Amino acid sequence: MGRRSRGRRLQQQQQQQRPGGAEDSAEGGGKRNDASWEGGYPEIIKENKLFEHYYQELKIVPEGEWDQFMAALREPLPATLRITGYKSHAKEILHCLKNKYFKELEDLEVDGQKVEVPQPLSWYPEELAWHTNLSRKILRKSPQLEKFHQFLVSETESGNISRQEAVSMIPPLLLNAHPHHKILDMCAAPGSKTAQLIEMLHADMRVPFPEGFVIANDVDNKRCYLLVHQAKRLSSPCIMVVNHDASCIPRLQMDVNGRKEILFYDRILCDVPCSGDGTMRKNIDVWKKWTTLNSLQLHGLQLRIATRGAEQLVEGGRMVYSTCSLNPIEDEAVIASLLEKSEGALELADVSSELPGLKWMPGLSQWKVMTKDGQWFAEWDDVPRGRHTQIRPTMFPPRDPEKLQAMHLEHCLRILPHHQNTGGFFVAVLVKKCSMPWNKRPPKPQGESADPRAPLQPSPSDPTVGSTSDPSELEGKTGTSDTEMTERTGNLENNGSKKDGVCGLQVDLCHPHSLLSPPPSKKMKLFGFKEDPFVFIPEDDPLFPPIQKFYALDPSFPKMNLLTRTTEGKKRQLYMVSKELRNVLLNNSERMKVINTGIKVWCRNNSGEEFDCAFRLAQEGIYTLYPFINSRIITVSIEDVKILLTQENPFFRKLSSETYSQAKDMAKGSVVLKYEPDPTKPDTLRCPIVLCGWRGKASIRTFVPKNERLHYLRMMGLEVSAEKKKDGAAQMDESTASPVPPDGEAAAEPGAEQPASPGASTSSDPAGAGPPR
């Protein structure tokens, strides 16, 4: 009997054993739902005496504020949202929110509670983040708020709004990233902070390929796909999702003028796994599960991740360490230990003036350690030997008062829930002044091999040590500085037999560091699903010239950055990455497990041979491609846009004469539909729009995802009724996957372009069937 069959049989037996069987069980579930704090769960008593005793003893809350602190923790967390700042129409969304949806919330009462009009977060730039007193439960359940909730859901799917906890927005802001920065997000899932970083790269939307990039990592293979979904909404060619243990994430290399150089990151976000007691307002299970044991068990992992991040930071770079825990064992203890072992290579930055309006408490300089049964220890020497596996010396403050004072732990920020009606949070900003001390050790004695390619003799304690042909192993074995490592790496030879332009994956190299010196490297086993390869299009590939001719692509178009996800058969989807990410992919295929990268820019038409070009444009990548396209562009009016987005296959005669005159002499096939705002009509949509379309025999249709269509219609003042949305969504969701799955390629992403109007029935995509009439 298979595992699933056993599971089903066990479930049936449990239902039969319950009084009244499954039907009564469901009915009982309904009764519990009525009495619960949130649907389907019995009410949890928001009390934990050990929690109160612990934090009162540590004095993390100012005197006289304890009652307000606890009262805030027992209240549901208010809903917060953030408008994605890099979209050219962010101001339009803000205008729509303020003048339509927020106005409709005025004087509204839900369950006897007056709805407060959302207010901007005082410390978030340009009014792009807002909060309301509405809990997520009320937003989801209340009929009066259905239109507002539908708006939030749809705009979130389109990538125009992110429903993100307020305190979660702080670390990316303090990272102070710019478009040219190479950024590593070490523990990135579910991806809301990653999205902020991508927005910072695209601060100037006129630049399709910023110099910088974001590598977003997570140890959990399944959560990596959630991360991909978040990142895909922003349609950036500068994001790569990888799957590694952050505490031993491999050191990568890049080709710089023909030399292999170690990749050091300008910015690193280190939002580590934590006990999460700052999230009690939304994760109410924490009330009954909280114990100090969680923090004691996580401290070592948090320190290893932070150490690994510091090693990969460039000199002068900035790393933000953050947790959603209030516990100093996970917060100040990790920072103090990292500063101590860095021996001056790292220092805490004073960021107190960088987010005016944010209320925070300075970091602690003294704290104690408590076991899960309530026993306190003030110093490491007090800890009995039997507790040494659970409690470590790095959990205590430094003994030397001068050393402690020089660390400036007061520069850390602790956010308390009652100060600005948020969750609890901790954040520290570190700046790297020079190489970490274990990279400054003197070189090996002359009797030992100086050739980095020479194999090392394995020791009994490290049976996994092999050759040092991987530059990431140099850092832990040769004791060279960051600069010397870069020079050494430039002399390495690539002995791999991998095919040119094909990026596969093999094994990952791990080398976490101890407090004193880094141990030898270990190999990490591969886990999760095997991904399709990333195959760059060769320069002489016959596939590209017809595309280049059909769309009259500019000579500056970086065709070397085009890739597919298959080595065999027809190429059905073409993706694009920035040249920097191409460099990373080609030089690290054996070191890292890449889950996803690139944006889809072209899709093959099954009947493409009938036209001059077998590939049609994809909406996902149109804003990246558009600056290079010089043909097949139709300029449309605002009225044309409304018709194209609300009618499935409008005939030419329904469009303006200007649009018809541009389209009539065009050959059938994919087109770009461009709307430019009219400066003489200030009341119309003020941001440009670029849509993918198809010029048929006598009509034009758009290929735009459902939620993106609804977004543009809202920006133009049109609202599709909830009933229409539901009916249309049901029909459109059936065709979100590609009608003809790509051979040998990854499955189509959810939310693929759909030609139907919000209330109309859908016909199939020309990529899967024939073109429109």
Residue, then its C-alpha position, 0 to 999 in steps of 0.5 A: m500500500g502506498r503512502r497516500s493510500r495509507g494516509r487516506r485510510l488513516q484519515q477515514q478511520q479517524q473520521q469514523q472514530r469521531p462522534g457523528g462522523a465527518e459531517d458532524s465533525a464539519e458542523g462542529g468545526g463551524k461552531r468552533n469557527d464562530a468562537s475562534w479568534e480567526g477561522g477554524y482555530p480554537e481561541i488561544i489564551k494570550e498569556n505566557k508568564l515565562f515570556e513576561h518574566y524573561y523580558q521584564e528581567l532584561k528590561i527591554v521595555p522602558e520603565g512604566e510602559w510594560d502594560q502598554f507593551m503587553a496590551a499591544l501584543r494582544e491586539p491583532l496586527p494592523a494591515t499594511l501595504r506598500i506601493t512598489g516604488y520602481k514602477s513608472h505608474a506608482k504615483e498613479i496607484l497612490h492617486c487612485l488609493k487616496n482619491k478612490y479607495f481610501k475615501e470610500l472607507e470614510d465613516l464606515e463601521v465594521d462589526g461596530q468598529k469605526v474604520e480609520v482612513p489609512q495613514p502613510l507610515s511616517w518614516y517610509p519615503e514618498e508616502l509609498a507605505w500605508h497602514t490601517n487599523l483593519s486586521r487581516k481577518i476583517l479585511r478578508k471577511s467583511p462584505q463592506l470592504e470587499k471592493f477594497h480587498q479585491f483591489l489589494v489582491s489584484e494589485t498584489e498579484s500584478g506586483n504593484i502593491s505588496r502587503q508587507e508588515a511595516v517592520s519588515m520594510i525597514p532592513p532594505l531601507l537601511l541597506n541603502a542599495h543603489p542600481h549599481h550594487k551587487i546584492l545578496d539576500m541570504c535568507a530571502a523567502p517569502g520575498s517581500k524584502t527581496a522585492q524592495l531590493i529589486e525596486m531599488l535596482h530599477a530606481d531609474m526605469r529608463v535603464p532596462f539593465p541596471e549594472g547591479f543585481v540581486i541574488a536571493n537565497d533560501v535553504d528551503n527548496k519549496r520556499c524558493y518557489l514562493l520567492v520566485h513567484q514574488a520576484k516574477r511580479l516585478s519582471s526584472p532581468c537582474i534577479m537570481v533565486v538560488n537554493h543553499d544553506a546560508s551558513c555555508i553559501p558558496r563563494l562565487q566568481m566572475d570573469v573580469n577582463g579575462r580573469k576569474e575574480i571572487l565576487f564580493y557583494d556591495r550590500i548583504l541582507c542577513d534576515v536570519p531564521c529566528s524564534g519570532d516572538g516579535t510576531m505574536r500579533k499575527n502568529i498567535d501560536v507563539w503565545k503558547k509555544w514560546t520558550t527561551l530554548n528556541s533562542l538558545q538553539l538558533h543562536g549558533l546558526q544565526l552567528r554562522i550565517a552572519t559570519r558567512g555574510a561578513e566574509q562575502l561583503v566587499e570592503g566598504g560594503r554594508m550588511v544589515y542583520s535583522t530578526c523578528s525576535l526581541n531576544p538579545i540572545e538572537d540579537e545583540a549577542v550575535i552582533a557582539s560575537l561577530l564584532e569580537k571575532s572580526e577584530g575591527a574588520l566590522e563596525l556598527a553604523d549609526v543609522s539613527s538619522e536615516l529613517p526620520g519618524l521611526k521610533w526605536m530603542p537602542g541596543l542593550s549592552q548587558w543581558k543574561v541567559m535563561t534556560k527553559d526552566g527559568q534558571w539564570f546565568a549572568e556569565w559563562d563561568d557560571v554555566p555548569r559543564g552539563r549545560h555547555t552544549q546548550i549554552r555557549p560563551t558567545m551568548f554572553p556580553p563581552r567581559d572587557p568593559e572597554k571592548l564592550q563600549a567600543m562596539h557601540l551596541e547602542h547603535c542597534l535598533r529594537i522596534l517595540p510593538h506599542h510605540q507605533n502599532t507594529g510588530g517587534f523587530f531588531v536590526a543592526v547595520l554593519v560596515k566592513k572596514c577590511s578583510m576578516p582576520w582569518n583571511k589575513r593569516p600569514p602564508k603557509p611555510q615554504g615546505e607546503s605547496a604554493d600551487p593553488r591547483a595542487p591537491l591537499q593531503p586529506s586529514p583523518s578529521d576531514p575525509t572530504v578535502g580534495s583539490t583547491s581548484d575552487p576559489s571558495e576553498l582558498e579563503g579557508k585554507t591559504g589565509t590570503s586576504d580578499t585582494e590576494m584571493t582575487e589575484r589567486t583566482g585569476n590564475l585558476e584553470n577551468n578543467g570542467s568539461k561542461k558545454d559552452g553556454v550551458c549552466g547546469l548544477q553539481v555540488d555546493l561547497c560549504h565551509p562555515h567558520s568557527l569562532l577562532s578559525p575556519p574549518p576545512s571545506k565540506k561538500m553539501k548534498l544536493f536536495g530538492f528538485k533538479e532544475d532545467p539547465f540555463v542555455f544561452i543562445p549562441e551568437d550564430d544561432p539561426l533562431f535570432p536573425p528573423i526576430q531581429k529583422f521582424y522587430a528591427l531590434d537596435p544594434s545595441f540589443p544584448k543578444m548574448n543575454l538571451l537564454t532558454r531552459t532546454t538543450e533539446g528540441k524546439k526553443r519555446q520560450l526565450y528569457m533574458v538576464s542582465k550581462e552581470l547575471r550572465n557572467v555569474l551563471l557562466n562562471n558558477s554552474e558547478r558551485m550553485k543551485v539556481i532555481n530561477t533567473g531571467i524574464k520571459v521576453w518571447c514565446r513561440n507561436n505554434s503556427g509561427e511558420e505562417f508569419d515572418c517571425a515564429f516568436r511573439l512578444a511576452q508582456e512579462g518582459i516588454y518593459t525591458l525589451y521596448p527600448f530596443i524595438n524599432s518596428r511593430i509599434i502602434t501608438v494608441s489613445i486612452e480610448d483605444v487602451k480601454i477598448l483593447l483591455t475590455q474587448e476580446n478581439p476588437f475590429f479595426r473600425k472600433l479603434s481610432s483612425e490614427t491607430y487604424s492607419q498605423a496597423k492597416d499596412m502591418a503584416k500579421g503578427s505580434v505588435v507593441l501597443k504604446y500609450e503616451p500621456d497627453p500633456t494637454k489633458p491633465d485629467t487622463l492617465r499620466c503614466p506611459i503604458v506598453l502592452c503586447g498585442w497581436r495584429g490579426k487579419a481585421s482586428i487587434r487583441t492584447f496579451v496581458p495577464k488578467n490582474e494587469r488588465l484590471h490594474y490598467l483599467r482601474m488607473m483609467g477610472l474603470e472598475v469591473s464589478a466583483e461578479k464579473k471579476k469572479d466569472g472572468a477569473a474562473q474562465m481566465d484561470e483555466s487558460t493560465a498555463s500554456p495550451v501546449p506545454p513546452d517540450g523539455e522546458a519548465a512549465a509555464e508560469p502562473g498568470a501567463e498572458q491572456p487575451a480575454s477581457p475581464g468579463a468576456s470568455t477566453s479564447s486560446d493563445p496564438a502560442g497554442a493555437g492559431p492567430p486571431r481573425 
